Amino acid sequence: MDIREEIHTGLTKQQAYELMEKGAMITHEYYTENEYLYMVNGIIMDENGHHMGNRLGDFWQNRQKWETGWMTANAR
């Protein structure tokens, strides 16, 4: 099965990041239904294609504070 079709819920932040590295779109329980993240060449992108930085950047390290509650976007 393609990673983009697999459904994952109850992920930690680390697990969500690892799935993004493999091509999955991820979201969080506090995101709206239309909000998700994905990765292109190691860069985190949002649903609008905006560059959100890499794993060590401010967005992932400081703004995404939730350690749990992550899921693949198709789990909603």
A tleap script that builds the chain and sets N, CA, C and O, in Angstrom:
source leaprc.protein.ff14SB
mol = sequence {
  NMET ASP ILE ARG GLU GLU ILE HIE THR GLY
  LEU THR LYS GLN GLN ALA TYR GLU LEU MET
  GLU LYS GLY ALA MET ILE THR HIE GLU TYR
  TYR THR GLU ASN GLU TYR LEU TYR MET VAL
  ASN GLY ILE ILE MET ASP GLU ASN GLY HIE
  HIE MET GLY ASN ARG LEU GLY ASP PHE TRP
  GLN ASN ARG GLN LYS TRP GLU THR GLY TRP
  MET THR ALA ASN ALA CARG
}
set mol.1.N position { 0.846 -1.189 0.000 }
set mol.1.CA position { 0.000 0.000 0.000 }
set mol.1.C position { 0.884 1.243 0.000 }
set mol.1.O position { 1.910 1.293 0.677 }
set mol.2.N position { 0.475 2.221 -0.755 }
set mol.2.CA position { 1.172 3.507 -0.831 }
set mol.2.C position { 1.044 4.226 0.514 }
set mol.2.O position { -0.040 4.268 1.096 }
set mol.3.N position { 2.143 4.786 1.004 }
set mol.3.CA position { 2.156 5.490 2.298 }
set mol.3.C position { 1.107 6.594 2.343 }
set mol.3.O position { 0.566 6.890 3.408 }
set mol.4.N position { 0.815 7.203 1.200 }
set mol.4.CA position { -0.162 8.283 1.161 }
set mol.4.C position { -1.585 7.784 1.337 }
set mol.4.O position { -2.495 8.581 1.562 }
set mol.5.N position { -1.791 6.474 1.236 }
set mol.5.CA position { -3.125 5.897 1.418 }
set mol.5.C position { -3.308 5.276 2.791 }
set mol.5.O position { -4.438 5.020 3.206 }
set mol.6.N position { -2.215 5.029 3.502 }
set mol.6.CA position { -2.305 4.434 4.835 }
set mol.6.C position { -2.920 5.431 5.807 }
set mol.6.O position { -2.667 6.633 5.720 }
set mol.7.N position { -3.720 4.931 6.724 }
set mol.7.CA position { -4.355 5.765 7.739 }
set mol.7.C position { -3.657 5.528 9.070 }
set mol.7.O position { -3.534 4.394 9.533 }
set mol.8.N position { -3.202 6.627 9.678 }
set mol.8.CA position { -2.529 6.561 10.971 }
set mol.8.C position { -3.161 7.596 11.900 }
set mol.8.O position { -3.366 8.746 11.511 }
set mol.9.N position { -3.463 7.187 13.111 }
set mol.9.CA position { -3.989 8.107 14.124 }
set mol.9.C position { -3.171 7.942 15.399 }
set mol.9.O position { -2.405 6.988 15.543 }
set mol.10.N position { -3.343 8.881 16.316 }
set mol.10.CA position { -2.666 8.794 17.605 }
set mol.10.C position { -1.155 8.836 17.512 }
set mol.10.O position { -0.462 8.156 18.269 }
set mol.11.N position { -0.643 9.633 16.584 }
set mol.11.CA position { 0.792 9.715 16.367 }
set mol.11.C position { 1.454 10.734 17.286 }
set mol.11.O position { 0.843 11.726 17.685 }
set mol.12.N position { 2.699 10.472 17.607 }
set mol.12.CA position { 3.504 11.479 18.278 }
set mol.12.C position { 4.032 12.438 17.214 }
set mol.12.O position { 3.935 12.164 16.018 }
set mol.13.N position { 4.575 13.530 17.643 }
set mol.13.CA position { 5.167 14.502 16.722 }
set mol.13.C position { 6.290 13.855 15.914 }
set mol.13.O position { 6.404 14.090 14.712 }
set mol.14.N position { 7.110 13.049 16.563 }
set mol.14.CA position { 8.215 12.362 15.887 }
set mol.14.C position { 7.691 11.395 14.827 }
set mol.14.O position { 8.214 11.358 13.713 }
set mol.15.N position { 6.668 10.618 15.159 }
set mol.15.CA position { 6.091 9.669 14.204 }
set mol.15.C position { 5.490 10.408 13.011 }
set mol.15.O position { 5.622 9.970 11.868 }
set mol.16.N position { 4.835 11.520 13.285 }
set mol.16.CA position { 4.239 12.316 12.204 }
set mol.16.C position { 5.324 12.829 11.271 }
set mol.16.O position { 5.164 12.792 10.051 }
set mol.17.N position { 6.413 13.300 11.831 }
set mol.17.CA position { 7.518 13.800 11.003 }
set mol.17.C position { 8.078 12.679 10.125 }
set mol.17.O position { 8.337 12.886 8.939 }
set mol.18.N position { 8.262 11.509 10.700 }
set mol.18.CA position { 8.803 10.379 9.948 }
set mol.18.C position { 7.873 9.985 8.794 }
set mol.18.O position { 8.343 9.619 7.717 }
set mol.19.N position { 6.568 10.060 9.016 }
set mol.19.CA position { 5.631 9.764 7.932 }
set mol.19.C position { 5.689 10.839 6.846 }
set mol.19.O position { 5.580 10.527 5.660 }
set mol.20.N position { 5.859 12.096 7.243 }
set mol.20.CA position { 6.025 13.152 6.236 }
set mol.20.C position { 7.254 12.882 5.379 }
set mol.20.O position { 7.222 13.086 4.166 }
set mol.21.N position { 8.330 12.428 6.000 }
set mol.21.CA position { 9.549 12.117 5.248 }
set mol.21.C position { 9.289 11.041 4.193 }
set mol.21.O position { 9.951 11.009 3.156 }
set mol.22.N position { 8.328 10.165 4.462 }
set mol.22.CA position { 8.000 9.071 3.540 }
set mol.22.C position { 6.941 9.460 2.507 }
set mol.22.O position { 6.610 8.667 1.625 }
set mol.23.N position { 6.407 10.692 2.620 }
set mol.23.CA position { 5.451 11.160 1.625 }
set mol.23.C position { 4.032 11.357 2.096 }
set mol.23.O position { 3.175 11.749 1.305 }
set mol.24.N position { 3.754 11.098 3.366 }
set mol.24.CA position { 2.393 11.263 3.886 }
set mol.24.C position { 2.085 12.730 4.186 }
set mol.24.O position { 2.975 13.512 4.522 }
set mol.25.N position { 0.813 13.084 4.059 }
set mol.25.CA position { 0.336 14.384 4.516 }
set mol.25.C position { -0.141 14.172 5.948 }
set mol.25.O position { -0.834 13.196 6.233 }
set mol.26.N position { 0.225 15.082 6.852 }
set mol.26.CA position { -0.171 14.936 8.246 }
set mol.26.C position { -0.985 16.136 8.699 }
set mol.26.O position { -0.933 17.212 8.104 }
set mol.27.N position { -1.726 15.924 9.752 }
set mol.27.CA position { -2.531 16.981 10.351 }
set mol.27.C position { -2.545 16.753 11.855 }
set mol.27.O position { -2.004 15.763 12.349 }
set mol.28.N position { -3.158 17.662 12.566 }
set mol.28.CA position { -3.248 17.561 14.022 }
set mol.28.C position { -4.706 17.692 14.438 }
set mol.28.O position { -5.508 18.307 13.735 }
set mol.29.N position { -5.040 17.117 15.574 }
set mol.29.CA position { -6.432 17.163 16.032 }
set mol.29.C position { -6.943 18.592 16.211 }
set mol.29.O position { -8.154 18.811 16.166 }
set mol.30.N position { -6.059 19.569 16.412 }
set mol.30.CA position { -6.477 20.960 16.565 }
set mol.30.C position { -6.487 21.737 15.252 }
set mol.30.O position { -6.937 22.883 15.218 }
set mol.31.N position { -5.999 21.135 14.179 }
set mol.31.CA position { -6.067 21.778 12.858 }
set mol.31.C position { -7.500 21.708 12.342 }
set mol.31.O position { -8.267 20.832 12.741 }
set mol.32.N position { -7.855 22.627 11.462 }
set mol.32.CA position { -9.158 22.529 10.811 }
set mol.32.C position { -9.114 21.399 9.787 }
set mol.32.O position { -8.043 20.862 9.503 }
set mol.33.N position { -10.254 21.041 9.241 }
set mol.33.CA position { -10.326 19.942 8.278 }
set mol.33.C position { -9.493 20.195 7.029 }
set mol.33.O position { -9.086 19.248 6.355 }
set mol.34.N position { -9.235 21.459 6.714 }
set mol.34.CA position { -8.495 21.804 5.496 }
set mol.34.C position { -7.014 22.066 5.731 }
set mol.34.O position { -6.300 22.400 4.785 }
set mol.35.N position { -6.535 21.927 6.952 }
set mol.35.CA position { -5.139 22.206 7.256 }
set mol.35.C position { -4.333 20.904 7.341 }
set mol.35.O position { -4.746 19.943 7.990 }
set mol.36.N position { -3.187 20.895 6.680 }
set mol.36.CA position { -2.302 19.742 6.735 }
set mol.36.C position { -0.896 20.172 6.357 }
set mol.36.O position { -0.684 21.274 5.852 }
set mol.37.N position { 0.052 19.299 6.605 }
set mol.37.CA position { 1.460 19.526 6.280 }
set mol.37.C position { 1.962 18.367 5.434 }
set mol.37.O position { 1.467 17.245 5.544 }
set mol.38.N position { 2.934 18.643 4.601 }
set mol.38.CA position { 3.607 17.609 3.823 }
set mol.38.C position { 5.034 18.068 3.595 }
set mol.38.O position { 5.390 19.186 3.967 }
set mol.39.N position { 5.849 17.232 2.997 }
set mol.39.CA position { 7.251 17.557 2.852 }
set mol.39.C position { 7.702 17.424 1.395 }
set mol.39.O position { 7.306 16.499 0.686 }
set mol.40.N position { 8.535 18.365 0.971 }
set mol.40.CA position { 9.150 18.326 -0.354 }
set mol.40.C position { 10.641 18.545 -0.161 }
set mol.40.O position { 11.062 19.604 0.306 }
set mol.41.N position { 11.433 17.556 -0.516 }
set mol.41.CA position { 12.896 17.653 -0.409 }
set mol.41.C position { 13.363 18.124 0.973 }
set mol.41.O position { 14.266 18.954 1.079 }
set mol.42.N position { 12.744 17.590 2.022 }
set mol.42.CA position { 13.140 17.920 3.386 }
set mol.42.C position { 12.563 19.209 3.929 }
set mol.42.O position { 12.861 19.585 5.062 }
set mol.43.N position { 11.746 19.896 3.149 }
set mol.43.CA position { 11.128 21.157 3.576 }
set mol.43.C position { 9.654 20.909 3.878 }
set mol.43.O position { 8.939 20.328 3.061 }
set mol.44.N position { 9.204 21.345 5.039 }
set mol.44.CA position { 7.804 21.210 5.429 }
set mol.44.C position { 6.997 22.277 4.706 }
set mol.44.O position { 7.365 23.452 4.695 }
set mol.45.N position { 5.900 21.854 4.107 }
set mol.45.CA position { 5.008 22.751 3.372 }
set mol.45.C position { 3.617 22.661 3.991 }
set mol.45.O position { 3.238 21.613 4.514 }
set mol.46.N position { 2.850 23.755 3.936 }
set mol.46.CA position { 1.478 23.686 4.412 }
set mol.46.C position { 0.539 23.419 3.241 }
set mol.46.O position { 0.978 23.271 2.100 }
set mol.47.N position { -0.752 23.360 3.535 }
set mol.47.CA position { -1.755 23.015 2.519 }
set mol.47.C position { -1.802 23.995 1.355 }
set mol.47.O position { -2.310 23.657 0.286 }
set mol.48.N position { -1.286 25.190 1.543 }
set mol.48.CA position { -1.251 26.194 0.478 }
set mol.48.C position { 0.093 26.230 -0.258 }
set mol.48.O position { 0.310 27.077 -1.124 }
set mol.49.N position { 0.977 25.317 0.089 }
set mol.49.CA position { 2.280 25.270 -0.556 }
set mol.49.C position { 3.292 26.247 0.014 }
set mol.49.O position { 4.337 26.483 -0.592 }
set mol.50.N position { 2.989 26.821 1.185 }
set mol.50.CA position { 3.925 27.751 1.813 }
set mol.50.C position { 5.056 26.990 2.494 }
set mol.50.O position { 4.826 25.985 3.166 }
set mol.51.N position { 6.250 27.468 2.316 }
set mol.51.CA position { 7.471 26.908 2.891 }
set mol.51.C position { 7.456 27.172 4.395 }
set mol.51.O position { 7.414 28.326 4.822 }
set mol.52.N position { 7.490 26.102 5.205 }
set mol.52.CA position { 7.436 26.244 6.654 }
set mol.52.C position { 8.768 25.902 7.323 }
set mol.52.O position { 8.848 25.854 8.551 }
set mol.53.N position { 9.803 25.666 6.533 }
set mol.53.CA position { 11.122 25.369 7.084 }
set mol.53.C position { 11.375 23.872 7.176 }
set mol.53.O position { 10.607 23.064 6.653 }
set mol.54.N position { 12.458 23.519 7.844 }
set mol.54.CA position { 12.799 22.109 7.991 }
set mol.54.C position { 12.593 21.675 9.435 }
set mol.54.O position { 12.042 22.417 10.249 }
set mol.55.N position { 13.041 20.468 9.737 }
set mol.55.CA position { 12.844 19.898 11.071 }
set mol.55.C position { 13.441 20.756 12.181 }
set mol.55.O position { 12.892 20.802 13.281 }
set mol.56.N position { 14.530 21.421 11.919 }
set mol.56.CA position { 15.203 22.214 12.941 }
set mol.56.C position { 14.747 23.663 12.975 }
set mol.56.O position { 15.202 24.439 13.815 }
set mol.57.N position { 13.860 24.028 12.075 }
set mol.57.CA position { 13.387 25.400 11.996 }
set mol.57.C position { 12.393 25.762 13.075 }
set mol.57.O position { 11.881 24.898 13.786 }
set mol.58.N position { 12.129 27.039 13.186 }
set mol.58.CA position { 11.234 27.585 14.209 }
set mol.58.C position { 9.832 26.988 14.135 }
set mol.58.O position { 9.243 26.672 15.169 }
set mol.59.N position { 9.294 26.830 12.941 }
set mol.59.CA position { 7.925 26.322 12.809 }
set mol.59.C position { 7.777 24.963 13.475 }
set mol.59.O position { 6.893 24.786 14.313 }
set mol.60.N position { 8.613 24.006 13.128 }
set mol.60.CA position { 8.464 22.646 13.662 }
set mol.60.C position { 8.944 22.559 15.109 }
set mol.60.O position { 8.323 21.861 15.912 }
set mol.61.N position { 10.010 23.234 15.460 }
set mol.61.CA position { 10.571 23.136 16.808 }
set mol.61.C position { 9.794 23.938 17.855 }
set mol.61.O position { 9.640 23.484 18.989 }
set mol.62.N position { 9.307 25.121 17.488 }
set mol.62.CA position { 8.713 26.006 18.492 }
set mol.62.C position { 7.219 26.246 18.333 }
set mol.62.O position { 6.509 26.368 19.331 }
set mol.63.N position { 6.738 26.315 17.123 }
set mol.63.CA position { 5.320 26.619 16.933 }
set mol.63.C position { 4.437 25.386 17.002 }
set mol.63.O position { 3.278 25.473 17.405 }
set mol.64.N position { 4.972 24.246 16.614 }
set mol.64.CA position { 4.219 22.989 16.685 }
set mol.64.C position { 4.553 22.305 18.006 }
set mol.64.O position { 5.353 21.370 18.043 }
set mol.65.N position { 3.947 22.768 19.074 }
set mol.65.CA position { 4.293 22.327 20.420 }
set mol.65.C position { 3.657 21.005 20.819 }
set mol.65.O position { 4.103 20.371 21.775 }
set mol.66.N position { 2.639 20.586 20.115 }
set mol.66.CA position { 1.918 19.380 20.499 }
set mol.66.C position { 2.763 18.146 20.251 }
set mol.66.O position { 3.194 17.907 19.123 }
set mol.67.N position { 3.002 17.369 21.277 }
set mol.67.CA position { 3.797 16.144 21.153 }
set mol.67.C position { 2.928 14.952 20.761 }
set mol.67.O position { 3.447 13.936 20.298 }
set mol.68.N position { 1.636 15.062 20.939 }
set mol.68.CA position { 0.707 13.986 20.579 }
set mol.68.C position { -0.466 14.582 19.815 }
set mol.68.O position { -0.582 15.802 19.699 }
set mol.69.N position { -1.334 13.724 19.294 }
set mol.69.CA position { -2.534 14.191 18.602 }
set mol.69.C position { -2.377 14.326 17.101 }
set mol.69.O position { -3.249 14.888 16.438 }
set mol.70.N position { -1.282 13.820 16.550 }
set mol.70.CA position { -1.037 13.914 15.121 }
set mol.70.C position { -1.666 12.728 14.407 }
set mol.70.O position { -1.895 11.681 15.013 }
set mol.71.N position { -1.945 12.895 13.113 }
set mol.71.CA position { -2.526 11.828 12.301 }
set mol.71.C position { -2.262 12.123 10.833 }
set mol.71.O position { -1.897 13.239 10.463 }
set mol.72.N position { -2.453 11.110 10.009 }
set mol.72.CA position { -2.378 11.362 8.575 }
set mol.72.C position { -3.644 12.099 8.176 }
set mol.72.O position { -4.703 11.903 8.774 }
set mol.73.N position { -3.530 12.949 7.162 }
set mol.73.CA position { -4.651 13.805 6.754 }
set mol.73.C position { -5.858 12.994 6.298 }
set mol.73.O position { -6.990 13.464 6.414 }
set mol.74.N position { -5.645 11.803 5.789 }
set mol.74.CA position { -6.775 10.991 5.329 }
set mol.74.C position { -7.489 10.282 6.466 }
set mol.74.O position { -8.443 9.546 6.214 }
set mol.75.N position { -7.063 10.477 7.707 }
set mol.75.CA position { -7.698 9.833 8.864 }
set mol.75.C position { -8.938 10.597 9.337 }
set mol.75.O position { -9.680 10.097 10.182 }
set mol.76.N position { -9.166 11.768 8.819 }
set mol.76.CA position { -10.335 12.568 9.245 }
set mol.76.C position { -11.583 12.101 8.584 }
set mol.76.O position { -12.655 12.658 8.825 }
savepdb mol mol.pdb
quit
